[in-house]
Amino acid sequence: MQPWRRRTLTICAAQFLTSLGFTIVMPFLPLFMQELASSLPLDITLWIGLVLGAQGFTMMLVSPIWGMVGDRFGRRLMILRATLIGGLVMTSMAFVTSVEQLFVLRLAQGFTTGVVSASSSYISSDVPSGSRGQALGWVSTARLTGFAAGPLVGGIVSDLLGYRASFWLNGGFMIASGLLVLCLLPEQRAANPVKGLRTPFVRLFNLMRRPNVSSLYAFVFLVHLAVTFVTPFASLYVTQLNRSLGPFEVPVATAAGTVFGFHAVTGALGALTLGPLTDRFGGIRVLLACAVVSALLFVPQGFTTHLWQQVLLYGAVGFAIGGIYPAVGALLAAVSVDGQQGAVFGLENSIRAAARTVAPALSAAVAWQLGLSAVYVATAMVFALLAAAAMVRRRYDHVIQA
């Protein structure tokens, strides 16, 4: 086996453990928040938007800095920082007694985590250009497989042991991921690391001035705005559908875990199937097709009346979303240069975090004013906007090539 494949598999294992731990908690965080006290008279839907957006806000601020530190001092170091320190922060959430305390720890989580961007930076500079789509597809598959197992495990654990136990598992899996990287993944530094702070900022600014690069970051924002838009209230919507089962109603966390888990399973299959297609047909074509399918599949989800309908539709859209991640990752890797991969993917993580900050607040406002069903329709509209942006970029590329 080629060395880069072994290193990619190590990152895949680390991503699986991290994603497994992360999704043991995240789908059920709104349900956990309903059990916490609060000294501020805010509606629970607004608190959900604030708490889920807190991590993205702080991550948005620090991700470019972490990326440049990785370029200078080593990218494995950034993976270790995100997993080991992030795991300790997640474990501490098991002890919160109020929504305000959870909000503060979510802010701290954003300062410390960022496994996806650190791993993408490592792979971008380690994998041959003709195999990056395949490698990023593997990593996306590993991450989405963890997303599949996490909600199922988290739902069962939450119903049997309570929501606090899931935070212990989350932190434990993240720390295990860090130890795996520490033991098996060699350090990797840029061949010509950029020194100082001003120079990489100038280079990054010059990179952003290229029209094709700025459009890629627009894709990143729209992708994660769409994906995150429905997340804060999906478990609450599933709770409503679960009641329609009557005497066959299952524990609420288990029902939510089943929906999220199946969605992640199909997402992993989508990443594994569609990821290699980016090397063959180009990331723009794959991104455009997946965005169109996602937009079409999200509309009916807001009008389902039974849990099985939601499981099937959310699972189907998962396959399409699974193809989006490696497509965008391959497009970013193509514009990265040696010594600047960390900065490129650090900025990508910052923009992704900005989307995750905005999305909960927007979806909370939509849910508050128009109801939960409207959140799914709004998500479809964001995916439609992503498809339109990809189509414009594809036409622009044809003009340039002509």
C-alpha angles and dihedrals in degrees: 000000000000114000094241090055091054091050091048091052090052090053089047091055091048091048091050093053093045094048091045091055094042095053093044084075112021102069090052099042093099089052091049091050090059088065095052127092123239132197093199120078097232126140113255092240090058092047090051090054093048097046095045091046095047096080092049092051096057093038088054090058100047106031097087089050093050089048093055091045087055092052090051104039106020139295096233087060089061092051090051091049092051095047105037101038092034090053091055091050092050092049091053090060088073088074101052119121100184140040090242092059091049089050092055093049091049087056089051090049090059091054093054110032131070108128096154097057093043091051093045090051091052093049094044091060097036106046123073111255094245092057102042095099090052093047093046088048089056091050092047089049091051091047093048092045087057088048088054096051096038100067092046092050092040093050093052094043092047093050093046104035105015133256094285092065089061091063090057090053091046093054092043094054092047092051090047088053091053093050090051091054091045092055103036111024119078120222116261127200131177116270089232106022116201110239127210128022103261097056098057091046090053091048091048090049090051090049091052091053090069107094095221092055096049090052090054091057089049087056090051092053095047094045094054094038088057096042094047097040095081098034100085093058104028092094091050091050090048088052090058092049092046090061089060088070090073110188089008093059112137127208107291098236091049091050092050090046091054093053095046092041095054090046090055093046091056089043090056090050090049093052092047093048102037100033095078089048089069089066090051106037103017132258095265094061093047091046093050094049094046093047092052093049091047092052092051094048097047097060098068092045090075091059103045117128101191134051095236090058091055092048092054097044096043088047092051093051089049090067091055094045089050089064094051097065099059090040093058092040092053091049091053093045089054092061096043120106129202112280094023106064091102092052092047094050092037089059088045089055090048092053090045088052091049089056091049089051095051097039099064092048092049094044090047089055091048093048092046095051104029107019135250096293091062090059090067093049090050090050090054089053091054091051089049089053089050090052091050091051091049091050092052091049091049092052090047091053090051091053092050093048092048 
